Amino acid sequence: MTMNDMNRCVIPALLGASLLASVSAMAQSDAPEENVVEADDSTPKGAIRAFYTALAKGDDRAASRFLVSADELAEWTRIQAQTSIAFRKLGTASVKRFGEEGKRLQMQAMAPAELILQKLDTWKLEENGDEAVWHVNPNAPLKMKKIDGRWKLDVLASFQSPEHLELLNDVMARVNALVGKVADDLEQGRFDSVAEVRVELKRQREAMERELADPAPSRKP
């Protein structure tokens, strides 16, 4: 599985009404935490864990330290970190508005980085000198490199083309905006029940899917 494929597996879940209606309770702040990602990037698994931990905290700058070609992936990393922040904001707003019912809503899903952290130990890692392979999918593993004694994820090499990366960034930015908008509405008391939140998330998700399925001519690849 390439990083594109991994995200394509995560995106349909994000677009599902039940998953878009919640966020995990892993973090409770709306802002990224600074200088909290302690990493042992002397090992491949340590670098992977540190990378996704940084994304889960919404800290794209910390996450970038564990990437090959970090500059080329700056926008992707920023958007992935913002996804965690958006879901965290939704979860916090749900609990504040609906109490225990909001907690159940909050715990039904996780942002992509948190989902990957949960499953990290189920995927095989093979190390061979200054290279490693992360078998998130036997047919398309993710490569890693050891540079100056530090392990980094070669995420950029996993994308088929710059256009493919741009498309994924667009989809995830839309997801972030959708989740953030519902969180804002929750904070302003515009929903009277969790059921209403789910209906609104479903409505917005379907509208986004229609737009993505039939983009304006200027946006088509």
C-alpha positions as a Markdown table, in Angstrom:
| # | Residue | x | y | z |
|---|---|---|---|---|
| 1 | Met | 0.0 | 0.0 | 0.0 |
| 2 | Thr | 1.4 | 3.3 | -1.0 |
| 3 | Met | 0.8 | 6.4 | 1.2 |
| 4 | Asn | -1.8 | 7.4 | -1.4 |
| 5 | Asp | -3.5 | 4.0 | -1.1 |
| 6 | Met | -3.4 | 4.3 | 2.7 |
| 7 | Asn | -5.1 | 7.7 | 2.6 |
| 8 | Arg | -7.6 | 6.4 | 0.0 |
| 9 | Cys | -8.5 | 3.7 | 2.6 |
| 10 | Val | -8.9 | 6.3 | 5.3 |
| 11 | Ile | -10.8 | 8.9 | 3.2 |
| 12 | Pro | -13.9 | 6.7 | 2.6 |
| 13 | Ala | -14.1 | 6.2 | 6.4 |
| 14 | Leu | -13.8 | 9.9 | 6.9 |
| 15 | Leu | -16.5 | 10.5 | 4.4 |
| 16 | Gly | -18.8 | 8.0 | 6.2 |
| 17 | Ala | -21.5 | 9.8 | 8.3 |
| 18 | Ser | -20.7 | 7.9 | 11.6 |
| 19 | Leu | -17.0 | 8.6 | 11.4 |
| 20 | Leu | -17.4 | 12.3 | 10.4 |
| 21 | Ala | -19.6 | 12.6 | 13.4 |
| 22 | Ser | -16.9 | 12.1 | 15.9 |
| 23 | Val | -13.3 | 12.4 | 17.0 |
| 24 | Ser | -11.2 | 10.5 | 19.5 |
| 25 | Ala | -10.5 | 11.8 | 23.0 |
| 26 | Met | -6.8 | 11.4 | 22.6 |
| 27 | Ala | -6.2 | 15.2 | 22.8 |
| 28 | Gln | -8.4 | 18.0 | 24.1 |
| 29 | Ser | -6.8 | 21.2 | 22.9 |
| 30 | Asp | -7.7 | 23.0 | 19.7 |
| 31 | Ala | -4.1 | 24.1 | 19.0 |
| 32 | Pro | -1.1 | 21.9 | 18.2 |
| 33 | Glu | 1.1 | 21.2 | 21.2 |
| 34 | Glu | 4.7 | 22.5 | 20.9 |
| 35 | Asn | 7.8 | 20.6 | 21.6 |
| 36 | Val | 6.1 | 17.5 | 23.0 |
| 37 | Val | 7.0 | 14.8 | 20.4 |
| 38 | Glu | 9.9 | 12.8 | 21.8 |
| 39 | Ala | 11.2 | 10.6 | 19.1 |
| 40 | Asp | 13.6 | 7.7 | 18.9 |
| 41 | Asp | 14.2 | 8.0 | 15.2 |
| 42 | Ser | 17.2 | 5.7 | 15.5 |
| 43 | Thr | 14.8 | 2.9 | 14.6 |
| 44 | Pro | 12.3 | 2.7 | 11.7 |
| 45 | Lys | 9.4 | 2.0 | 14.0 |
| 46 | Gly | 10.4 | 4.8 | 16.3 |
| 47 | Ala | 10.4 | 7.2 | 13.4 |
| 48 | Ile | 7.0 | 6.0 | 12.2 |
| 49 | Arg | 5.5 | 6.3 | 15.6 |
| 50 | Ala | 6.9 | 9.8 | 16.1 |
| 51 | Phe | 5.7 | 10.9 | 12.7 |
| 52 | Tyr | 2.1 | 9.9 | 13.3 |
| 53 | Thr | 2.1 | 11.0 | 16.9 |
| 54 | Ala | 3.1 | 14.5 | 15.7 |
| 55 | Leu | 0.3 | 14.5 | 13.1 |
| 56 | Ala | -2.2 | 13.3 | 15.8 |
| 57 | Lys | -1.2 | 16.2 | 17.9 |
| 58 | Gly | -1.6 | 18.6 | 15.0 |
| 59 | Asp | 2.1 | 19.5 | 14.8 |
| 60 | Asp | 3.1 | 19.5 | 11.2 |
| 61 | Arg | 6.5 | 21.0 | 11.9 |
| 62 | Ala | 7.4 | 18.2 | 14.2 |
| 63 | Ala | 6.1 | 15.6 | 11.7 |
| 64 | Ser | 8.2 | 17.1 | 8.9 |
| 65 | Arg | 11.4 | 16.1 | 10.7 |
| 66 | Phe | 10.6 | 12.4 | 9.9 |
| 67 | Leu | 10.1 | 12.8 | 6.2 |
| 68 | Val | 12.4 | 12.5 | 3.2 |
| 69 | Ser | 11.6 | 15.5 | 0.9 |
| 70 | Ala | 9.8 | 17.3 | 3.6 |
| 71 | Asp | 9.7 | 20.6 | 1.7 |
| 72 | Glu | 7.8 | 19.0 | -1.2 |
| 73 | Leu | 5.3 | 17.5 | 1.3 |
| 74 | Ala | 4.9 | 20.6 | 3.4 |
| 75 | Glu | 1.3 | 21.2 | 2.2 |
| 76 | Trp | 0.3 | 17.5 | 2.6 |
| 77 | Thr | 1.8 | 17.4 | 6.1 |
| 78 | Arg | 0.0 | 20.6 | 7.1 |
| 79 | Ile | -3.3 | 19.3 | 5.9 |
| 80 | Gln | -2.9 | 16.0 | 7.6 |
| 81 | Ala | -2.1 | 17.7 | 10.9 |
| 82 | Gln | -5.1 | 20.0 | 10.5 |
| 83 | Thr | -7.3 | 16.9 | 10.1 |
| 84 | Ser | -6.4 | 15.9 | 13.6 |
| 85 | Ile | -7.1 | 19.4 | 14.9 |
| 86 | Ala | -10.5 | 19.5 | 13.1 |
| 87 | Phe | -11.6 | 16.2 | 14.5 |
| 88 | Arg | -10.4 | 17.2 | 18.0 |
| 89 | Lys | -12.4 | 20.4 | 17.8 |
| 90 | Leu | -15.5 | 18.5 | 16.8 |
| 91 | Gly | -15.1 | 16.0 | 19.7 |
| 92 | Thr | -14.5 | 18.8 | 22.2 |
| 93 | Ala | -17.5 | 20.7 | 21.0 |
| 94 | Ser | -19.6 | 17.5 | 21.1 |
| 95 | Val | -18.8 | 16.8 | 24.8 |
| 96 | Lys | -19.3 | 20.4 | 25.8 |
| 97 | Arg | -22.7 | 20.6 | 24.1 |
| 98 | Phe | -24.1 | 17.1 | 24.8 |
| 99 | Gly | -22.2 | 15.7 | 27.8 |
| 100 | Glu | -22.2 | 11.9 | 28.0 |
| 101 | Glu | -24.0 | 11.6 | 24.7 |
| 102 | Gly | -21.3 | 13.8 | 23.2 |
| 103 | Lys | -18.6 | 11.5 | 24.6 |
| 104 | Arg | -20.1 | 8.6 | 22.7 |
| 105 | Leu | -20.1 | 10.6 | 19.6 |
| 106 | Gln | -16.6 | 11.6 | 20.2 |
| 107 | Met | -15.2 | 8.1 | 20.6 |
| 108 | Gln | -16.8 | 6.6 | 17.5 |
| 109 | Ala | -13.9 | 7.6 | 15.2 |
| 110 | Met | -10.4 | 8.8 | 15.0 |
| 111 | Ala | -8.5 | 11.1 | 12.8 |
| 112 | Pro | -6.3 | 9.2 | 10.2 |
| 113 | Ala | -3.1 | 9.6 | 12.2 |
| 114 | Glu | -4.7 | 8.1 | 15.3 |
| 115 | Leu | -6.1 | 5.2 | 13.3 |
| 116 | Ile | -2.7 | 4.4 | 11.9 |
| 117 | Leu | -1.1 | 4.6 | 15.4 |
| 118 | Gln | -3.5 | 2.0 | 16.7 |
| 119 | Lys | -2.6 | -0.4 | 13.9 |
| 120 | Leu | 1.1 | 0.3 | 13.6 |
| 121 | Asp | 2.2 | -2.8 | 15.5 |
| 122 | Thr | 0.2 | -5.1 | 13.1 |
| 123 | Trp | 2.4 | -4.2 | 10.1 |
| 124 | Lys | 5.7 | -5.8 | 9.5 |
| 125 | Leu | 8.9 | -3.8 | 9.3 |
| 126 | Glu | 12.1 | -5.0 | 7.5 |
| 127 | Glu | 15.4 | -3.3 | 8.0 |
| 128 | Asn | 18.3 | -3.8 | 5.6 |
| 129 | Gly | 21.2 | -1.5 | 6.2 |
| 130 | Asp | 20.2 | 2.1 | 5.6 |
| 131 | Glu | 16.9 | 1.2 | 4.1 |
| 132 | Ala | 13.7 | -0.3 | 5.5 |
| 133 | Val | 10.4 | -1.4 | 4.2 |
| 134 | Trp | 7.1 | -0.9 | 6.1 |
| 135 | His | 4.7 | -3.6 | 4.9 |
| 136 | Val | 1.4 | -1.8 | 5.4 |
| 137 | Asn | 0.4 | -3.7 | 2.2 |
| 138 | Pro | 2.5 | -6.6 | 0.9 |
| 139 | Asn | 1.8 | -5.4 | -2.7 |
| 140 | Ala | 3.0 | -1.8 | -2.2 |
| 141 | Pro | 5.2 | -1.3 | 0.9 |
| 142 | Leu | 6.3 | 2.1 | 2.1 |
| 143 | Lys | 10.1 | 2.6 | 1.9 |
| 144 | Met | 12.2 | 4.3 | 4.5 |
| 145 | Lys | 15.7 | 5.7 | 4.5 |
| 146 | Lys | 18.4 | 6.2 | 7.2 |
| 147 | Ile | 19.9 | 9.6 | 6.7 |
| 148 | Asp | 22.7 | 10.9 | 9.0 |
| 149 | Gly | 21.8 | 8.2 | 11.5 |
| 150 | Arg | 18.1 | 9.1 | 11.5 |
| 151 | Trp | 15.2 | 7.1 | 10.0 |
| 152 | Lys | 12.8 | 9.0 | 7.7 |
| 153 | Leu | 9.6 | 8.0 | 5.8 |
| 154 | Asp | 9.9 | 8.3 | 2.0 |
| 155 | Val | 6.3 | 9.4 | 1.6 |
| 156 | Leu | 6.8 | 11.5 | -1.6 |
| 157 | Ala | 7.9 | 8.4 | -3.5 |
| 158 | Ser | 4.6 | 6.8 | -2.8 |
| 159 | Phe | 2.6 | 9.2 | -4.8 |
| 160 | Gln | 2.0 | 8.5 | -8.4 |
| 161 | Ser | 2.4 | 12.1 | -9.5 |
| 162 | Pro | 2.3 | 15.7 | -8.3 |
| 163 | Glu | -1.3 | 15.8 | -9.6 |
| 164 | His | -2.3 | 12.8 | -7.4 |
| 165 | Leu | -0.8 | 14.5 | -4.4 |
| 166 | Glu | -2.7 | 17.7 | -5.2 |
| 167 | Leu | -6.0 | 15.8 | -5.5 |
| 168 | Leu | -5.5 | 14.1 | -2.2 |
| 169 | Asn | -4.7 | 17.4 | -0.5 |
| 170 | Asp | -7.9 | 18.9 | -2.0 |
| 171 | Val | -10.0 | 16.0 | -0.7 |
| 172 | Met | -8.5 | 16.2 | 2.8 |
| 173 | Ala | -8.8 | 20.0 | 3.0 |
| 174 | Arg | -12.5 | 19.6 | 2.1 |
| 175 | Val | -12.9 | 17.1 | 4.9 |
| 176 | Asn | -11.2 | 19.4 | 7.3 |
| 177 | Ala | -13.5 | 22.3 | 6.3 |
| 178 | Leu | -16.6 | 20.1 | 6.7 |
| 179 | Val | -15.7 | 18.9 | 10.1 |
| 180 | Gly | -14.6 | 22.3 | 11.2 |
| 181 | Lys | -17.8 | 23.9 | 10.1 |
| 182 | Val | -19.9 | 21.4 | 12.0 |
| 183 | Ala | -17.7 | 22.0 | 15.1 |
| 184 | Asp | -18.2 | 25.7 | 14.8 |
| 185 | Asp | -22.0 | 25.2 | 14.6 |
| 186 | Leu | -21.9 | 23.0 | 17.6 |
| 187 | Glu | -20.0 | 25.6 | 19.6 |
| 188 | Gln | -22.7 | 28.2 | 18.7 |
| 189 | Gly | -25.5 | 25.9 | 19.9 |
| 190 | Arg | -27.0 | 25.3 | 16.5 |
| 191 | Phe | -27.8 | 21.6 | 17.2 |
| 192 | Asp | -30.2 | 20.2 | 19.7 |
| 193 | Ser | -29.1 | 16.6 | 19.6 |
| 194 | Val | -26.4 | 14.3 | 18.4 |
| 195 | Ala | -28.9 | 13.0 | 15.8 |
| 196 | Glu | -29.0 | 16.5 | 14.2 |
| 197 | Val | -25.2 | 16.6 | 14.1 |
| 198 | Arg | -25.2 | 13.3 | 12.2 |
| 199 | Val | -27.8 | 14.4 | 9.8 |
| 200 | Glu | -25.8 | 17.6 | 9.0 |
| 201 | Leu | -22.6 | 15.7 | 8.6 |
| 202 | Lys | -24.2 | 13.3 | 6.2 |
| 203 | Arg | -25.8 | 16.2 | 4.2 |
| 204 | Gln | -22.4 | 18.0 | 3.9 |
| 205 | Arg | -20.6 | 14.8 | 3.1 |
| 206 | Glu | -23.0 | 13.9 | 0.3 |
| 207 | Ala | -22.7 | 17.4 | -1.1 |
| 208 | Met | -18.9 | 17.1 | -1.1 |
| 209 | Glu | -19.0 | 13.7 | -2.8 |
| 210 | Arg | -21.2 | 15.1 | -5.6 |
| 211 | Glu | -18.8 | 18.0 | -6.1 |
| 212 | Leu | -15.8 | 15.7 | -6.2 |
| 213 | Ala | -17.6 | 13.4 | -8.6 |
| 214 | Asp | -18.4 | 16.2 | -11.0 |
| 215 | Pro | -15.8 | 19.0 | -10.6 |
| 216 | Ala | -15.8 | 22.2 | -12.5 |
| 217 | Pro | -13.9 | 21.9 | -15.9 |
| 218 | Ser | -11.0 | 24.0 | -14.6 |
| 219 | Arg | -10.5 | 21.5 | -11.7 |
| 220 | Lys | -10.6 | 18.3 | -13.7 |
| 221 | Pro | -7.2 | 16.5 | -14.2 |
